[in-house]
Amino acid sequence: MDDASHTPVPEDDEPLDEAVAAFTFRVLGGEDVDLDGFCAEHPELPADQLRARCEEALALHRAMERTGAGAAADQPERIGAYR
């Protein structure tokens, strides 16, 4: 891959990315996460960016649910010799 076509994520975005991942894992785990409360739990992060990224993650999750994307039922029980 050409380095010019790849934009690295700045290291200072790492705490924000980790918070969004935590939000996403909680939602995927079936928890009804209050976004305002979640943002309040992370006062060290820019609230507008955290909220926007969490909303994007939630929208993606909902779209996947609607379309059935990623559903285990869509996957074969066996692929060749592998289960």
TIRO-508255 format. One line per 2 residues: for each residue x, y, z of N, C-alpha, C, O, CB. Coordinates in Angstrom, 1 decimal. Each point is the difference from the previous one (the first is absolute). Glycine has a CB too. Layout:
BEGIN
X Y Z X Y Z X Y Z X Y Z X Y Z  ...
This chain:
BEGIN
0.8 -1.2 0.0 -0.8 1.2 0.0 0.9 1.2 0.0 1.0 0.1 0.7 -2.9 -1.3 0.5  1.5 2.2 -2.0 0.7 1.2 -0.1 -0.3 0.9 1.3 -1.1 0.2 0.3 1.1 -0.3 -2.9
1.1 0.6 3.2 -0.2 0.8 1.3 -0.8 1.3 -0.3 -0.6 0.5 0.9 2.7 -1.5 -0.1  -2.0 1.5 -2.0 -0.7 1.2 -0.4 -1.6 -0.2 0.1 -0.7 0.9 0.2 2.7 -0.2 -1.6
-2.4 -1.9 1.1 -1.4 -0.3 0.0 -0.6 -0.4 1.4 -1.2 -0.2 0.1 1.5 -0.5 -2.5  0.6 0.6 3.3 -0.4 -0.4 1.4 0.2 1.2 0.9 1.1 0.5 0.2 -0.5 -2.9 -0.7
-1.7 2.7 1.2 0.0 1.1 1.0 0.0 -0.6 1.4 -1.0 -0.6 0.4 -0.1 2.2 -2.0  2.2 -1.5 2.3 0.0 -0.6 1.3 -0.9 0.7 1.0 -0.2 1.2 -0.1 2.6 -2.0 -0.3
-2.9 0.1 1.4 -0.8 0.6 1.0 0.9 0.7 1.0 1.0 -0.7 0.5 -2.8 -1.0 -0.8  1.7 3.0 0.6 0.8 0.6 1.0 -0.1 -0.7 1.4 -1.0 -0.5 0.4 0.8 2.7 -1.6
1.4 -2.3 1.9 0.0 -0.7 1.2 -0.9 0.7 1.0 -0.6 -0.7 0.9 2.9 0.0 -1.3  -2.5 2.0 0.4 -0.9 0.6 0.9 -1.5 -0.3 -0.2 -0.8 0.4 0.9 2.5 1.4 -0.8
-2.0 -2.5 -1.1 -1.4 -0.4 -0.2 -0.2 -1.4 0.7 -1.2 -0.4 0.1 1.1 1.6 -2.3  1.1 -1.8 2.7 -0.1 -1.3 0.6 -1.0 0.0 1.1 -0.8 -1.0 0.1 3.1 0.5 -0.8
-2.3 1.4 1.7 -0.9 -0.1 1.1 -1.5 0.2 -0.5 -0.9 -0.7 0.5 2.6 1.6 1.0  -1.9 -0.1 -2.5 -1.3 0.2 -0.6 -0.4 -1.3 -0.7 -1.2 -0.5 0.2 1.6 2.9 -0.5
0.5 -3.0 -0.5 -0.4 -1.3 -0.6 -0.3 -1.1 1.0 -0.9 -0.8 -0.2 2.4 1.4 -1.7  -0.7 -0.6 3.0 -0.3 -1.0 1.0 -1.3 0.2 0.7 -0.7 -1.0 0.3 3.1 0.8 0.1
-2.8 1.4 -0.2 -1.3 0.3 0.6 -1.1 -0.4 -0.9 -1.0 -0.6 0.4 2.0 2.5 0.9  -0.9 -1.6 -2.6 -1.0 -0.4 -1.0 -0.1 -1.6 -0.1 -1.1 -0.5 -0.1 1.5 2.6 -1.2
0.7 -2.7 1.4 0.0 -1.5 0.0 -0.7 -0.5 1.2 -0.8 -1.0 -0.1 3.0 1.0 -1.2  -1.9 0.6 2.5 -0.7 -0.4 1.2 -1.5 0.1 -0.1 -0.8 -0.8 0.4 2.8 1.4 0.9
-2.4 0.6 -1.9 -1.5 0.2 -0.2 -0.5 -1.0 -0.9 -1.1 -0.6 0.3 1.4 3.1 0.0  0.4 -2.8 -1.4 -0.5 -1.0 -1.0 -0.1 -1.4 0.6 -1.0 -0.7 -0.2 2.0 2.1 -1.6
0.0 -1.8 2.6 -0.1 -1.3 0.6 -1.2 -0.1 1.0 -0.6 -1.0 0.1 3.1 0.8 -0.3  -2.7 1.3 0.9 -1.2 -0.1 0.9 -1.3 -0.1 -0.7 -0.9 -0.7 0.4 2.2 2.1 1.2
-1.4 -0.6 -2.7 -1.2 -0.1 -0.8 -0.2 -1.4 -0.6 -1.1 -0.6 0.0 1.3 3.1 -0.5  0.9 -3.0 -0.1 -0.1 -1.3 -0.6 -0.3 -1.1 1.0 -0.5 -1.1 -0.3 2.1 1.8 -1.4
-1.2 -0.5 3.0 -0.3 -0.9 1.1 -1.4 0.1 0.4 -0.4 -0.8 1.0 2.8 1.0 -0.3  -3.2 0.6 -1.3 -1.4 0.1 0.4 -0.4 1.1 1.0 -1.1 0.1 0.4 1.0 -2.5 -1.0
1.1 3.1 1.1 -0.2 1.0 0.9 -0.6 1.3 -0.6 0.3 0.4 -1.1 1.6 -1.3 2.5  -2.9 1.4 -0.7 -0.6 1.3 -0.5 0.8 1.1 0.6 -0.3 0.5 1.1 -2.1 -1.5 -1.3
3.4 1.5 -0.6 0.9 1.0 0.5 -0.6 1.4 -0.3 -0.3 0.3 -1.1 2.3 -1.8 0.7  -2.0 2.3 1.5 -0.5 1.4 -0.1 1.2 0.8 -0.5 1.1 0.1 0.7 -2.8 -0.4 1.2
1.6 0.8 -3.1 1.1 0.7 -0.6 0.5 1.3 0.8 1.1 0.2 0.1 -1.9 -1.1 -2.4  -0.2 1.6 2.8 0.3 1.2 0.8 0.8 -0.4 1.2 1.1 0.6 0.4 -3.1 0.6 -1.2
1.6 -2.3 1.5 0.7 -0.5 1.1 1.4 -0.5 -0.3 0.9 0.2 0.8 -3.1 -0.8 0.2  2.3 -0.1 -2.1 1.3 -0.5 -0.5 0.9 1.1 -0.2 1.2 -0.1 0.4 -2.3 -1.9 -1.4
0.7 3.0 0.3 0.9 1.2 -0.3 0.4 0.7 1.3 1.1 0.4 0.2 -2.3 -0.1 -2.4  0.3 -0.3 3.2 0.3 0.6 1.3 1.0 -0.8 0.8 0.8 0.5 0.8 -3.1 0.4 -0.7
2.4 -2.2 -0.4 1.0 -0.9 0.6 1.4 0.3 -0.5 1.0 -0.5 0.6 -2.8 -1.3 -0.3  1.9 2.5 -1.4 1.3 0.3 -0.7 0.2 1.5 -0.2 0.1 0.5 -1.1 -0.2 -2.7 0.0
0.2 3.0 2.3 0.1 1.4 -0.2 1.4 0.4 -0.5 0.1 1.2 -0.5 -1.6 -0.9 2.4  2.4 -1.2 -2.0 1.4 0.4 -0.5 0.0 0.0 -1.6 0.9 0.4 -0.6 0.1 -1.4 2.7
-2.1 0.5 -2.7 -0.1 -0.1 -1.4 -0.9 1.1 -0.6 -0.9 0.4 0.7 1.3 -2.9 -0.6  -0.2 2.9 -1.3 -0.8 1.0 -0.7 -1.4 -0.5 -0.2 -0.3 -0.9 -0.8 2.2 1.9 -0.3
-2.9 -0.5 1.9 -1.4 -0.6 0.0 -0.6 0.0 -1.4 -0.7 -1.0 -0.3 0.5 1.8 2.7  0.4 0.2 -3.2 -0.6 0.0 -1.3 0.5 -1.1 -0.9 -0.7 -0.6 -0.7 0.4 3.1 0.9
1.6 -2.7 -0.1 0.6 -1.1 -0.8 -0.4 -1.4 0.5 -0.3 -0.9 -0.8 2.2 2.4 0.3  -1.9 -1.6 1.8 -0.4 -1.3 0.6 -1.5 -0.3 -0.4 -0.3 -1.1 -0.4 2.0 1.4 2.3
-2.5 0.7 -1.7 -1.4 -0.2 -0.4 -0.2 -0.4 -1.4 -0.7 -0.9 -0.4 0.1 2.5 2.2  1.3 -0.9 -2.7 -0.2 -0.2 -1.5 0.5 -1.4 -0.3 -0.7 -0.7 -0.8 1.0 3.1 0.3
0.8 -2.8 1.0 0.5 -1.3 -0.3 -0.8 -1.2 0.6 -0.2 -1.0 -0.7 2.5 2.0 0.6  -2.8 -0.8 1.3 -0.9 -1.0 0.6 -1.3 -0.1 -0.8 -0.5 -1.1 -0.2 1.5 1.6 2.4
-1.6 0.7 -2.7 -1.2 0.0 -0.8 0.3 -0.7 -1.3 -0.9 -0.8 -0.5 0.1 2.9 1.6  1.9 -2.0 -1.7 0.4 -0.7 -1.2 0.1 -1.5 0.2 -0.5 -0.7 -0.8 1.7 2.8 0.0
-0.6 -2.5 1.9 0.1 -1.4 0.3 -1.4 -0.6 0.3 -0.3 -1.1 -0.5 2.6 1.5 1.5  -3.1 0.4 -0.3 -1.4 -0.5 0.2 -0.8 -0.1 -1.3 -0.8 -1.0 -0.1 0.9 2.0 2.4
0.0 -0.1 -3.1 -0.7 0.0 -1.3 0.5 -1.2 -0.9 -0.8 -0.7 -0.6 0.5 3.2 0.7  1.6 -2.7 -0.1 0.5 -1.2 -0.7 -0.6 -1.3 0.6 -0.4 -0.9 -0.8 2.5 2.2 0.2
-2.1 -1.4 1.9 -0.5 -1.2 0.7 -1.5 -0.2 -0.4 -0.4 -1.1 -0.3 2.1 1.4 2.2  -2.5 0.8 -1.9 -1.4 -0.1 -0.3 -0.2 -0.4 -1.5 -0.9 -0.8 -0.3 0.4 2.5 2.1
1.3 -1.2 -2.7 -0.1 -0.3 -1.4 0.4 -1.5 -0.2 -0.7 -0.7 -0.8 1.3 3.1 0.2  0.4 -2.9 1.3 0.3 -1.4 -0.1 -1.1 -0.9 0.5 -0.2 -1.0 -0.5 2.7 1.6 0.7
-3.1 -0.2 0.9 -1.1 -0.7 0.5 -1.2 -0.1 -1.0 -0.6 -1.1 -0.2 1.3 1.8 2.5  -1.0 0.4 -2.9 -1.1 0.1 -1.0 0.3 -0.9 -1.2 -0.9 -0.7 -0.5 0.4 3.0 1.3
1.7 -2.3 -1.2 0.3 -0.8 -1.2 0.4 -1.4 0.2 0.1 -0.9 -0.9 0.6 3.0 -0.1  -0.5 -2.4 2.3 0.5 -1.4 0.4 1.4 -0.2 -0.3 0.5 -1.1 0.1 -2.8 0.3 -0.5
3.1 1.9 0.1 1.4 -0.2 -0.3 0.7 -0.5 1.3 -0.2 0.5 1.1 0.1 1.4 -2.8  1.0 -2.9 1.4 0.8 -0.5 1.1 -0.7 -1.1 0.8 0.5 -0.5 1.0 0.6 2.7 -0.9
-2.4 -2.5 -0.5 -0.7 -1.0 0.8 0.6 -1.4 -0.2 0.4 -0.4 -1.1 -2.5 1.8 0.8  2.2 -2.1 1.4 0.6 -1.3 0.0 -0.7 -1.0 -0.9 0.6 -0.9 -0.5 0.2 1.3 2.8
-2.1 -0.2 -2.5 -0.8 -0.8 -0.8 0.4 0.0 -1.5 -0.2 -0.9 -0.7 -1.7 1.2 2.3  2.6 0.8 -2.0 0.4 0.1 -1.3 1.3 -0.7 -0.3 0.4 -0.2 -1.1 -1.4 2.4 1.0
1.6 -2.8 1.2 1.3 -0.6 -0.2 -0.2 -1.6 0.0 -0.8 -0.5 0.7 1.9 2.4 0.5  -0.4 -2.5 -2.1 -0.1 -1.5 -0.1 0.5 -0.6 1.3 0.9 0.5 0.6 -0.7 -0.4 -3.2
-0.7 -1.3 2.9 0.5 -0.7 1.2 1.4 -0.5 -0.3 0.8 -0.1 1.0 -3.2 -0.5 -0.4  2.7 0.3 -1.8 1.3 -0.6 -0.3 0.5 0.6 -1.3 -0.8 0.2 -1.0 0.2 -2.3 2.2
1.9 2.3 -1.3 0.7 0.4 -1.2 1.1 -1.0 -0.2 1.0 0.0 0.7 -1.6 2.5 -0.4  0.4 -3.3 -1.3 1.0 -1.1 -0.2 0.2 -0.9 1.3 -1.0 -0.5 0.5 2.2 2.0 -2.2
0.0 -1.6 2.1 0.3 -0.8 1.2 -0.2 0.8 1.3 0.2 -0.6 1.1 1.4 -0.8 -2.5  -1.9 2.7 1.3 -0.1 0.8 1.1 -1.4 0.3 0.5 -0.9 0.0 -0.8 3.0 1.1 0.0
-2.2 -1.0 2.1 -1.3 0.2 0.6 -0.1 1.2 0.7 -1.0 0.4 0.6 0.7 -2.8 -0.4
